[in-house]
Amino acid sequence: MDHEGYIRKIESDGFAIIENAVSPEMCDEIGEEIRRLEDTNAHKLTPNEFTGFNTARYFDLLNHGDVWQRVATHPSTLPVLRGILGEDMLLSTMGTAVIGPGEPAQPLHRDDGLYDLAMPHRQIVCNTVWALTDFTEENGATRIVPGSHKWLEAPRRDSDHPSVPATMPRGSVCFVAGTLWHGGGANRSDARRWALTINYCGGAVRQQENYMLSVPRERAASFSPELQDLIGYRRSSRGLGHVGSREPRSLLEA
């Protein structure tokens, strides 16, 4: 896989799509796990105008099925993400994004808007949108504004700026730079659009989900060293996140 080519495309256009990044078997496994979350009434994000009223968004996924551990560390995505964010990047948040029929388009936004940083600045966030079903314009493919990752102004919530759909076949992953204008599309079909949004940030940036508290230490100790690093059990390249000047992983070893 030409990881460097995808990194260059993200830098130039603000996004890149890798087709056949996720196997059909893994897509099936993730779909079954999402259905299990729905059947067991797992905690779901409270609906609102931004996240949708007919969109199933589940978080805290690392405390559920083991498949989420493999999602967070998928080998098709991590080399590209590290090329954008650095070797010490962190997993920021993992969520489902299953858009139901009739859901209107999500407002255009930037994923790093949470950090309230003036533009321009280096990329501190990169999102990945996993297509668990085909993404079409009709069923709500993510809308993107190519090149907007270099613009100084932020999108308004009521912006109707021209955008294009990130159409892609099932098993694809779309990388979205943190400064790129984008939003979920309107689902005008009669079926749900199944997806994940797996968001990463630079090693010196606060994560959206506080995995050090939400994931019990005993469970984190069973994760792979790579996943432990991604949720915060390693100091950043400049030493941030230490515990008594030691690597935070020492807490798991204790």
C-alpha positions as CSV (number, residue, x, y, z in Angstrom):
1,M,0.0,0.0,0.0
2,D,1.3,3.4,-1.0
3,H,1.1,5.1,2.4
4,E,3.3,8.0,1.4
5,G,1.0,8.7,-1.6
6,Y,-2.1,8.9,0.7
7,I,-0.2,11.1,3.1
8,R,0.7,13.5,0.3
9,K,-3.0,13.5,-0.9
10,I,-4.2,14.4,2.6
11,E,-1.6,17.2,2.8
12,S,-2.7,18.6,-0.6
13,D,-6.5,18.0,-0.7
14,G,-7.3,17.5,3.0
15,F,-8.6,13.9,2.5
16,A,-7.8,10.6,0.9
17,I,-9.7,7.4,0.4
18,I,-8.2,3.9,0.7
19,E,-10.5,1.3,-0.9
20,N,-10.4,-2.3,0.3
21,A,-8.8,-1.2,3.5
22,V,-11.1,-3.4,5.7
23,S,-12.0,-6.9,4.8
24,P,-15.6,-7.9,4.2
25,E,-15.3,-10.3,7.2
26,M,-14.2,-7.5,9.5
27,C,-17.1,-5.3,8.2
28,D,-19.5,-8.1,9.1
29,E,-18.0,-8.6,12.5
30,I,-18.3,-4.8,13.3
31,G,-21.8,-4.8,12.0
32,E,-22.8,-7.7,14.3
33,E,-21.1,-5.9,17.3
34,I,-23.1,-2.7,16.6
35,R,-26.3,-4.7,16.4
36,R,-25.4,-6.2,19.8
37,L,-24.9,-2.7,21.2
38,E,-28.3,-1.8,20.0
39,D,-29.9,-5.0,21.4
40,T,-28.4,-4.5,24.8
41,N,-29.3,-0.8,25.1
42,A,-25.7,0.2,25.5
43,H,-25.1,3.9,26.2
44,K,-25.8,5.9,23.0
45,L,-25.1,9.6,22.4
46,T,-28.1,11.8,23.2
47,P,-29.6,12.9,19.8
48,N,-29.2,16.5,18.9
49,E,-29.1,18.7,15.8
50,F,-25.4,18.3,15.2
51,T,-25.0,14.5,15.8
52,G,-28.4,13.7,14.3
53,F,-31.8,12.5,15.6
54,N,-31.9,9.3,13.5
55,T,-28.2,8.4,13.8
56,A,-26.9,5.6,16.1
57,R,-23.7,6.9,17.7
58,Y,-22.1,4.6,20.3
59,F,-18.9,5.5,22.2
60,D,-16.9,3.9,25.0
61,L,-16.3,1.1,22.5
62,L,-13.0,-0.3,24.0
63,N,-15.1,-1.5,27.0
64,H,-17.2,-3.7,24.6
65,G,-16.2,-6.4,22.0
66,D,-12.6,-7.2,21.3
67,V,-13.1,-6.2,17.6
68,W,-12.8,-2.5,18.7
69,Q,-9.2,-3.1,19.7
70,R,-8.4,-4.3,16.2
71,V,-10.3,-1.3,14.7
72,A,-8.2,1.2,16.7
73,T,-4.9,-0.4,15.6
74,H,-5.8,-1.4,12.1
75,P,-2.6,-1.7,9.9
76,S,-4.2,0.0,6.9
77,T,-4.7,3.2,8.8
78,L,-2.0,3.7,11.4
79,P,1.0,4.3,9.0
80,V,-1.0,7.0,7.2
81,L,-2.1,8.6,10.4
82,R,1.4,8.6,11.9
83,G,2.6,10.3,8.8
84,I,0.2,13.1,9.4
85,L,0.2,13.3,13.3
86,G,3.6,11.9,14.3
87,E,4.7,8.6,15.8
88,D,3.4,9.6,19.3
89,M,-0.2,10.2,18.2
90,L,-3.1,9.1,20.4
91,L,-6.5,7.6,19.8
92,S,-8.9,10.5,20.5
93,T,-12.4,8.9,20.1
94,M,-14.1,5.9,18.5
95,G,-17.7,6.0,17.6
96,T,-20.4,4.5,15.3
97,A,-22.2,6.6,12.8
98,V,-25.1,4.7,11.4
99,I,-27.3,7.2,9.6
100,G,-31.0,6.3,9.3
101,P,-33.3,7.1,6.4
102,G,-34.6,10.7,6.5
103,E,-31.7,12.1,8.5
104,P,-30.8,15.6,7.1
105,A,-27.2,16.6,6.3
106,Q,-24.9,17.4,9.2
107,P,-23.6,21.0,9.4
108,L,-20.2,21.5,7.9
109,H,-17.5,21.6,10.5
110,R,-13.8,21.0,11.3
111,D,-12.9,18.2,13.7
112,D,-10.2,20.2,15.4
113,G,-12.6,23.1,16.1
114,L,-12.8,21.7,19.6
115,Y,-9.4,23.0,20.3
116,D,-10.1,26.7,19.3
117,L,-6.8,27.2,17.6
118,A,-6.2,30.1,15.1
119,M,-5.4,29.1,11.5
120,P,-3.1,28.3,10.0
121,H,-1.6,25.5,12.2
122,R,-0.2,22.1,11.7
123,Q,-2.5,19.1,11.7
124,I,-3.3,18.0,15.2
125,V,-6.3,15.8,14.4
126,C,-7.1,13.3,11.6
127,N,-10.3,11.4,11.4
128,T,-11.0,8.2,9.7
129,V,-14.5,7.3,8.3
130,W,-15.0,3.6,7.8
131,A,-17.6,2.6,5.2
132,L,-19.3,-0.6,6.5
133,T,-21.8,-0.3,3.6
134,D,-21.3,1.4,0.3
135,F,-21.3,5.2,0.6
136,T,-23.4,6.9,-2.0
137,E,-24.7,10.4,-2.4
138,E,-28.3,9.1,-1.8
139,N,-27.6,7.3,1.5
140,G,-25.6,10.0,3.2
141,A,-22.0,9.8,2.1
142,T,-19.8,12.2,4.1
143,R,-19.7,15.6,2.4
144,I,-16.3,17.2,2.0
145,V,-15.0,20.6,0.7
146,P,-11.6,19.7,-1.0
147,G,-8.9,22.2,-0.2
148,S,-10.7,23.8,2.7
149,H,-8.1,22.5,5.2
150,K,-5.9,25.4,4.1
151,W,-8.6,28.1,4.6
152,L,-8.2,30.5,7.5
153,E,-12.0,30.9,8.2
154,A,-14.1,28.2,9.9
155,P,-17.4,27.1,8.5
156,R,-20.6,28.5,10.0
157,R,-23.2,26.0,11.2
158,D,-25.6,27.3,8.7
159,S,-23.1,27.2,5.8
160,D,-24.4,25.9,2.5
161,H,-21.0,26.0,0.9
162,P,-20.7,23.6,-2.1
163,S,-19.4,20.2,-1.2
164,V,-18.9,16.8,-2.8
165,P,-19.8,13.4,-1.5
166,A,-17.0,11.0,-0.4
167,T,-18.6,8.1,-2.3
168,M,-16.7,4.8,-1.7
169,P,-17.4,1.1,-1.7
170,R,-17.9,-1.0,1.5
171,G,-14.6,-1.6,3.2
172,S,-13.1,1.7,2.3
173,V,-11.6,4.3,4.8
174,C,-11.7,8.0,4.2
175,F,-9.0,10.0,6.0
176,V,-10.2,13.6,6.9
177,A,-7.7,16.2,8.0
178,G,-8.8,17.9,11.2
179,T,-9.0,21.3,9.5
180,L,-11.1,20.1,6.5
181,W,-14.7,21.3,6.2
182,H,-16.9,18.2,6.1
183,G,-20.1,16.7,7.5
184,G,-22.4,13.7,7.3
185,G,-24.6,13.7,4.2
186,A,-28.4,13.5,4.1
187,N,-29.8,10.0,3.9
188,R,-32.5,10.1,1.2
189,S,-32.5,6.3,0.8
190,D,-34.7,3.7,2.5
191,A,-31.7,1.9,4.2
192,R,-29.3,2.9,7.0
193,R,-25.7,4.0,6.1
194,W,-23.3,2.1,8.4
195,A,-20.0,3.7,9.3
196,L,-17.5,4.3,12.0
197,T,-15.6,7.5,12.8
198,I,-12.3,6.8,14.4
199,N,-10.5,10.0,15.4
200,Y,-6.8,10.4,16.3
201,C,-4.8,13.4,17.6
202,G,-1.2,14.4,18.1
203,G,0.6,13.2,21.2
204,A,0.6,16.6,22.9
205,V,-3.1,17.1,22.4
206,R,-5.9,16.2,24.8
207,Q,-8.1,13.3,23.6
208,Q,-11.9,13.6,23.3
209,E,-12.4,10.4,25.3
210,N,-10.5,10.0,28.6
211,Y,-9.4,6.4,28.1
212,M,-7.2,6.4,31.2
213,L,-10.3,6.7,33.3
214,S,-13.0,5.0,31.2
215,V,-11.1,1.8,30.5
216,P,-10.4,-0.2,33.8
217,R,-6.7,-0.7,34.4
218,E,-7.1,-4.4,34.4
219,R,-8.7,-4.4,31.0
220,A,-6.1,-2.0,29.6
221,A,-3.4,-4.3,30.8
222,S,-4.8,-7.0,28.4
223,F,-4.5,-4.7,25.4
224,S,-1.6,-4.9,22.9
225,P,1.3,-2.5,23.7
226,E,0.4,-0.6,20.5
227,L,-3.1,0.1,21.7
228,Q,-1.8,0.9,25.2
229,D,0.4,3.5,23.6
230,L,-2.5,4.9,21.6
231,I,-4.8,5.4,24.6
232,G,-2.1,7.2,26.6
233,Y,0.1,4.7,28.4
234,R,3.2,6.2,26.8
235,R,4.8,9.6,27.2
236,S,4.7,11.9,24.2
237,S,7.9,12.5,22.2
238,R,8.6,15.5,24.5
239,G,7.8,13.8,27.7
240,L,4.2,14.7,28.3
241,G,2.0,12.3,30.3
242,H,4.6,10.9,32.6
243,V,3.7,9.4,36.0
244,G,6.4,10.4,38.6
245,S,8.8,10.9,35.6
246,R,8.1,7.3,34.5
247,E,6.2,5.8,31.6
248,P,2.5,5.6,32.5
249,R,2.7,1.9,31.4
250,S,4.4,1.3,34.8
251,L,0.8,1.6,36.3
252,L,-0.2,-1.4,34.3
253,E,2.9,-3.4,35.3
254,A,2.1,-2.7,38.9
